Amino acid sequence: MRATERPPDTMAEPGADHPASIASAGDVEARTRWERWNDASQELVAYLLLGVSTLLALLRTDVAPNERLITLGIVGVTVVWIYAFYTRVPEPRRARPRLMLVYMVGLLTLAGLLMTRSPIFFVFAISAFFHAPLLRPWPLTIIAVFATAALIDVLITGFPWPTPDLWILFGALIVVQTIAIGFGSVVGDRLGELNEQRRLLLAERDAALAENRGLHQQLVAQAREAGVLDERARMAREIHDTIAHGLTGIVTQLEAAEQAASRTADWTRHVDNALRLARESLTEARRSVEASRPQALDDATLQAALADLAQRWSALYGIATEFTLTGEAIPLHPDIEVAILRTAQEALANVAKHARATRVGLTLSYMGDVVTLDVRDDGVGFEVPAGGTAPRPSAVGSGFGLTAMRQRLGRLAGTLAIESEPGDGTAISARLPAIGPQDGGSAG
């Protein structure tokens, strides 16, 4: 809860959301200082007027000393009454209507008693006009103002006994005072409540804006951190799919060239293959840094890129490789095509490193709203652990390649399944939604 509570019967200010009604921070601060000064004056007015009245009463020379003591005693009781029932009561006082009603009755009673001692105490009785707005509901404020005006007029001028005309004049005077002071007090108090409400709304708005700025900064920081992590993961996948595969192929070809040192034709072929792999890996590494599509997909369709991959890989490793296309080929989102091509490259790299296969088959299948890539080999196979899709890393690679494949496919709502048995080869199946390029944006 805020230090200043909202009055219980405040009304919504008309047009509070209009730009003209939104005050600047400086206006709010200025009004707050004025309100603090007004609150301080409300606290002191009764004591101040009581002190002035007491001083003027004591200056009279026609009052006996014992009468002065009695008057001072009543003044002391009045001070205690104001302190106990007003000064000591915490804000908002108008939220305690019964206590304020008791305070006002006591205040008028003591003011009337002091005025019977000396009419000059009407100055103190005026303080009741200032405290009448504390009463709730607002008709009690009007009644308190009326009672105060009547008390002052009656005790100063006496009852207008002689003629009805004086009664009319007397009553009119009290009514005019009541209307001028009472309704003025009610309207002024209501405007003060509306100003307080607007100040609180502005404070809440400023707090909300400050909180929003903090949340925005936090979201920006989180987005930046997420972007950094995502870029690191992307670069890790791309490095693995390009540089790591290329270096593996280069090492394999150079080892083969070393073994074929006595056979000039074979040595030359292996060295040429290593050079070609080095150039291709360098090109793909540059494109990965630039977050570009693989060059194979820039120059051809997905099925043509897979067919070319199968042919080049077969020539590189001397393993018979066949590419098959089933279903009617349709254009796919670029992210989908990249994921399928990278999955094929990783699967073939694992075959080259671990399977000791003699035949490999790649099948790209378009099945309505799904596209699948199956890579099968007749190699040594392995035992897939219970549960399914997480083979031993030593059987199919370092483990990062499979993790990268799953991450890449998972970002596109795809799945990866692995089937294998010892001595019966391995089958890897990637399944992705057949999202078209017209869907735009990133498929992930």
JOTA-V607334 format. One record per residue. PSI is psi in whole degrees, 0 to 359 (none if undefined). NEAR is the number of other ideal C-beta (glycine too) atoms within 10 Angstrom. Layout:
BEGIN
PSI/NEAR ; PSI/NEAR
END
This chain:
BEGIN
143/5 ; 162/9 ; 325/5 ; 117/14 ; 153/13 ; 133/15 ; 144/18 ; 339/11 ; 30/12 ; 152/15 ; 152/10 ; 136/11 ; 127/16 ; 137/9 ; 21/9 ; 336/13 ; 5/10 ; 142/9 ; 327/6 ; 338/6 ; 353/13 ; 110/14 ; 157/15 ; 167/9 ; 325/10 ; 320/8 ; 318/12 ; 317/16 ; 319/12 ; 316/12 ; 326/16 ; 319/15 ; 320/9 ; 318/11 ; 323/15 ; 320/10 ; 320/10 ; 317/12 ; 319/11 ; 320/10 ; 324/11 ; 324/16 ; 325/13 ; 344/13 ; 318/16 ; 315/24 ; 319/17 ; 312/14 ; 326/20 ; 319/22 ; 317/15 ; 315/14 ; 317/26 ; 316/24 ; 315/10 ; 323/13 ; 322/22 ; 339/14 ; 347/9 ; 138/11 ; 351/4 ; 19/5 ; 132/15 ; 152/8 ; 320/6 ; 328/8 ; 324/14 ; 320/16 ; 319/10 ; 316/12 ; 316/20 ; 325/13 ; 316/10 ; 321/17 ; 318/21 ; 317/11 ; 321/14 ; 317/24 ; 315/17 ; 319/10 ; 314/17 ; 318/21 ; 317/13 ; 320/12 ; 358/19 ; 298/21 ; 318/12 ; 347/8 ; 124/16 ; 158/8 ; 151/10 ; 125/15 ; 327/18 ; 348/17 ; 356/17 ; 71/16 ; 322/15 ; 316/8 ; 320/14 ; 327/23 ; 317/15 ; 317/13 ; 316/21 ; 319/23 ; 315/13 ; 322/17 ; 314/24 ; 323/18 ; 313/13 ; 322/21 ; 318/27 ; 320/17 ; 318/14 ; 324/25 ; 331/21 ; 335/11 ; 319/16 ; 125/18 ; 339/15 ; 341/19 ; 1/29 ; 334/19 ; 318/20 ; 323/26 ; 334/24 ; 334/18 ; 337/22 ; 330/21 ; 323/20 ; 329/15 ; 352/22 ; 324/27 ; 349/25 ; 343/25 ; 144/22 ; 139/19 ; 175/8 ; 331/18 ; 332/11 ; 329/17 ; 316/24 ; 317/18 ; 318/15 ; 320/26 ; 318/26 ; 315/18 ; 321/18 ; 314/28 ; 316/23 ; 318/17 ; 313/19 ; 314/23 ; 318/18 ; 314/15 ; 339/17 ; 313/12 ; 343/12 ; 170/9 ; 140/10 ; 71/17 ; 320/7 ; 304/8 ; 157/9 ; 329/8 ; 321/9 ; 324/13 ; 317/13 ; 315/11 ; 318/12 ; 313/17 ; 319/13 ; 321/10 ; 316/15 ; 319/20 ; 315/13 ; 317/11 ; 319/18 ; 314/19 ; 313/13 ; 315/12 ; 315/20 ; 304/24 ; 328/14 ; 320/13 ; 317/22 ; 313/17 ; 315/12 ; 319/11 ; 321/17 ; 319/16 ; 323/11 ; 320/15 ; 318/20 ; 321/17 ; 320/17 ; 319/19 ; 316/17 ; 320/19 ; 318/18 ; 320/15 ; 319/17 ; 320/18 ; 318/15 ; 320/11 ; 315/11 ; 320/12 ; 319/11 ; 319/10 ; 318/10 ; 318/10 ; 319/10 ; 320/10 ; 318/10 ; 317/10 ; 320/10 ; 316/10 ; 322/10 ; 317/10 ; 320/10 ; 316/10 ; 317/10 ; 319/10 ; 320/10 ; 317/10 ; 317/10 ; 320/10 ; 320/10 ; 315/10 ; 319/10 ; 320/12 ; 322/11 ; 316/10 ; 318/15 ; 314/16 ; 322/13 ; 316/15 ; 316/20 ; 319/22 ; 318/16 ; 319/21 ; 342/24 ; 291/22 ; 313/15 ; 314/19 ; 318/23 ; 316/22 ; 322/13 ; 315/15 ; 321/22 ; 314/17 ; 317/12 ; 315/18 ; 321/22 ; 323/15 ; 319/12 ; 322/19 ; 322/19 ; 320/10 ; 335/12 ; 30/16 ; 330/10 ; 350/7 ; 100/12 ; 316/9 ; 314/8 ; 320/14 ; 316/16 ; 318/12 ; 317/16 ; 322/22 ; 318/15 ; 320/12 ; 319/21 ; 318/21 ; 317/12 ; 318/16 ; 322/22 ; 315/15 ; 315/11 ; 319/17 ; 320/19 ; 317/13 ; 314/14 ; 325/22 ; 317/15 ; 317/12 ; 328/16 ; 318/18 ; 324/11 ; 1/8 ; 35/10 ; 163/12 ; 154/14 ; 144/21 ; 327/14 ; 327/21 ; 341/18 ; 331/11 ; 347/10 ; 172/13 ; 170/14 ; 313/24 ; 324/16 ; 322/15 ; 321/20 ; 320/25 ; 318/19 ; 321/14 ; 315/19 ; 319/21 ; 313/13 ; 320/17 ; 321/20 ; 318/17 ; 328/12 ; 319/20 ; 357/20 ; 29/8 ; 128/20 ; 126/12 ; 133/23 ; 134/14 ; 133/19 ; 138/14 ; 127/16 ; 149/12 ; 174/14 ; 119/8 ; 137/14 ; 155/12 ; 139/13 ; 162/22 ; 142/22 ; 322/16 ; 324/19 ; 316/24 ; 317/24 ; 318/21 ; 318/25 ; 316/26 ; 315/20 ; 324/23 ; 318/25 ; 317/24 ; 316/22 ; 318/26 ; 317/30 ; 324/26 ; 320/22 ; 322/23 ; 315/26 ; 324/20 ; 329/16 ; 334/17 ; 331/23 ; 46/13 ; 160/20 ; 341/11 ; 143/14 ; 139/26 ; 132/17 ; 129/21 ; 121/17 ; 121/20 ; 126/15 ; 115/17 ; 72/12 ; 248/9 ; 12/8 ; 143/13 ; 137/25 ; 152/20 ; 123/24 ; 131/20 ; 116/22 ; 145/21 ; 163/26 ; 34/19 ; 201/21 ; 339/16 ; 186/21 ; 173/21 ; 119/11 ; 127/20 ; 157/10 ; 138/6 ; 340/6 ; 288/10 ; 14/15 ; 85/15 ; 168/22 ; 132/12 ; 325/13 ; 340/10 ; 329/19 ; 9/24 ; 191/21 ; 345/13 ; 327/14 ; 324/14 ; 315/24 ; 320/21 ; 317/17 ; 319/22 ; 314/26 ; 318/17 ; 315/14 ; 315/26 ; 321/22 ; 324/13 ; 338/16 ; 21/19 ; 31/12 ; 173/24 ; 159/13 ; 127/21 ; 143/14 ; 129/19 ; 134/17 ; 151/22 ; 146/11 ; 127/11 ; 2/10 ; 20/13 ; 184/21 ; 144/27 ; 126/17 ; 130/26 ; 122/19 ; 132/25 ; 127/17 ; 152/25 ; 140/16 ; 72/17 ; 131/18 ; 162/13 ; 338/14 ; 344/7 ; 339/11 ; 174/8 ; 201/7 ; 130/10 ; 340/22 ; none/16
END
